[in-house]
Amino acid sequence: MALSASVRRLGVGMLSCSRELPCAWRALHTSAVCAKNRAARVRVAKGDKPVSYEEAHAPHHIAHRKGWLSLHTGNLDGEDHAAERTLEDVFLRKFMLGTFPGCLADQIVLKRRANQVDICAVVLRQLPAHKFYFLVGYSETLLSHFYKCPVRLHLQTVPSKVVYKYI
Amino acid sequence: MALRAACAAVCRRWRQELGNLSVNGSKSSTAQTGGLLLTSVRWAPLSRLHIDVPKDLTKPTITTSDEPDTLYKRLSILVKAHDKAVLDSYEYFAVLAAKELGISINVHEPPRKIERFTLLKSVHIFKKHRVQYEMRTLYRCFELKHLTGCTANVYLEYIQRNLPEGVAMEVTKTQIQQLPEHIKKPMWEALTEEKEESKS
């Protein structure tokens, strides 16, 4: 962030003097780092960190010990619109994280069948039931209007986060 | 609109259930709970309430027409997925449905396709350390023989409504048609006839 800010200032300085002397303006493009050897893995601690089944397994266990969190046909051979589905997934996960603050026990499962979207979530009993019902109705209506397709929410309540092992 | 109808339906159900409670004579339980009468009623979660749009009873569901039905020599359904277990279960379902309708069905498994790509593991340098990703597509092919158009439509609609999430389907239909009139006789016969007529 500091690096990009300093680069911007340099660029502005260059522009102001470029009125007298024409010169090229160069900038540096920075993006977030994607460390592929650390993706979707919970680092091993002293043995006191509770971890769910989903978190305990690394991404190379998908289709062997794990299932998929997002089910759609975009990534199949000869099918398209994978990028749009991924973008929708990211938005839906952020939305659910914000709408149910501190209530989600595990990652959300997104299922797409024909044109409808099913959001399946495991929820902790943090809020009273009538608040849950309101949030479910609110998110279903809002997302259906936003994506112009039926969006359904399926919740399952759980007393506490289901622990698979302690890392 | 739909939500309002859903709420109305839910209200009707609550009133019915409350009515049932009073009929059963659970006055003692209501007296104890007092204002918490509603806790004894079973909650129907709103999200699972899907209003069944009442079908028009005036329109008949079975239609008859004088046109001959289209005939299909072969219906080839190719199903693609990432998960073999899902495909196995869907195959069992499709074969069962076909047997119920009396359609002859053959199932075979075309070989899977794996799309692999290799990327650098690190953002900067470390060319020797790479990471590989792959996307596997598994196939299953159902071949149905000798169907009528109506049977094919019914079967396909049933199969497609119950397609699992993350599964794609491609349907290829081979239709049998009557030979058109202008092809039935070879052209050179008509030409020789014309020549004879012109000569005479």
Interface residues (C-beta under 8 A of the other chain):
Chain A: V33 C34 A35 K36 N37 A63 G67 W68 L71 H72 T73 N75 L76 D77 G78 E79 K111 R112 R113 A114 D118 A129 Y133 V136 G137 E140 T141 R152 L153 H154 L155
Chain B: L3 W43 P45 L46 S47 R48 K80 A81 H82 D83 K113 E115 L119 K121 S122 V123 V131 M135 R136 T137 L163 P164 E165 G166 V167 A168
